[in-house]
Amino acid sequence: MKKQQIILLMGAAALFSSCGIYNSYKRPSDISVEGIYRDTVSVNDTLVSDTTNMGNISWREMFRDPKLQALIEQGLTNNTDLQTAILQVEQAKASLTSARLSFLPAFTLSPQGGITKMENTSSYRTWQAPLSASWEADLFGNLLNSSRGARATLLQSEAYEQAVRSQVISNIASLYYTLLMLDRQLEISEETHAKWSQTLSMMQDMMEAGMSNKAGVAQTEASCYAVAASIAEIRQTIRETENSLSTLLGMAPQHIERGRLEDQQMPEDINAGIPLQLLSNRPDVRAAEMSLANAFYLTNKARSAFYPKISLTGTLGWTNGTTGNLNPAQIMKNAIASLTQPIFNRGALIANLKISKAQQEQAKLAFQQTVLDAGAEVSNALFAYQTVGEKSQQRDKQVKALEEAVDATIGLMDVGQTTYLDVITAQQSLLSAQLTQVQDNYDYLQSVISLYQALGGGRTGE
């Protein structure tokens, strides 16, 4: 009989270990980051191999403008989305603590007392002070998988918080640089409007003296009106951008203190690192993987539900008995062990296991897609960063050439070899190129922000 029991226990142990209810989560081998994003330098798309990663740079080192740093600090303190994410982390921590405490026995104290009186007898008092304890023996991994799942949920919440933090930092920097761009475009437009207004006044005087015609004056006047309209539009956009940034900072719409676009500096070394770093740097990738880990443990828990639950309960207490209040207190105690084996709900357990497996597969697909999306974002950000640099170089040459063209056209008009309409055309082309040049400078800053966020930037550096 003993041999049969030993063989039965050994077989049960082998069965339990083979079903995987005790296994820890491991990243699926078919999800790889090899070749996840492209190198922008090599024409054959050779992968970048530099192990340095700008995503590891703290946001203070990335954004060096003191006024921008102050705004980011304020946003990290007041932004409601980030505060909500922080509260979700606290909630996940509490859930993990609860899951870990479930391994310990639960104690309950239930004191009771009463007075009994019957006819022609004296009254007597009774009291009891039972202390009950219950404990579930986690032989089949139910509590273990619950605890591991709670841990994965906590890590997922922390990754989500970091993702929100990174998004807040990037949005604040983007809106701040947008304001700097608009300030510079407004400055150029106002300077141009002042120059053209002086020219218009001069041409009106020349027309009255018979030295100019109505067509040239009307064209110059129309150009001045166009610039004035664009100035009003830029000012409106500035006000709207300030309001958007104020809301992001968690404060009422107001003026934003800021620097100048030409004073902004970015780190000189922009490196994307190696693709493997995406799995540890990108908070959305980490969150997706922890969601998969949690689904894995839920599947394990669904498997463990097929096996019996063993609970131990006991009571230890004191009572004065029922014969009077002068009797010495008596000790009462009992202990019960119970085993619950699911039988008739097996169909529900099988269905629950199928649901858990399907949800785990969905989480795996979501994780895989998140990795692919992250690689695409890095590829796009890398290419945008490279392209905007080349574009800025060509734009600088264009502005310089148009400045020379304006000067040359004015010189030709002075000697009567061209009309003022040609001068107006050249000036309009120069203004358009100058405004676009400012846009290019902003695009460069925005490309750095996008790449920084795509690589998982936003660390405090503490």
Buried (B, 14 or more C-beta within 10 A) or exposed (E): EEEEEEEEEEEEEEEBEEBEBBBEBEEEEEBEBEEBBBBBEEEEEEBBEEEBBBBBBEBBEBBEBEEBBEBBBBBBEBBEBBBEBBEBBEEBBEBBEEBBEBEEEEEEEEEEEEEEEEEEEEEBEBBBBBBBBBBBEBBBBBBBBBBBBBBBBBBBBBBBBBBBBBBBBBBBBBBBBBBBBBBBBBBBBBEBBEBBBEBBEEBBEBBEEEEBBEEBBEBBBEBBEBBBEBBEEBEEBBEEBBBBBBBBBBEEEEEBEBBEBEEBEBBEEBBBBBBEBBBBBBBBBBBBBBBBBBBBBBBBBBBBBBBEBBEBBBBBBBBBBEEEEEEEEEEBEEEEEEEEEEEEEEEEBEEBBEEBBEBBEEBBEBBBEBBBBBBBBBBBBBBBBBEBBEBBEEBEEBBEEBBEBBEEBBEBBEEEEBBBBBBBBBBBBBBEBBBBBBBBBBBBBBBBBBBBBBBBBBBEEE
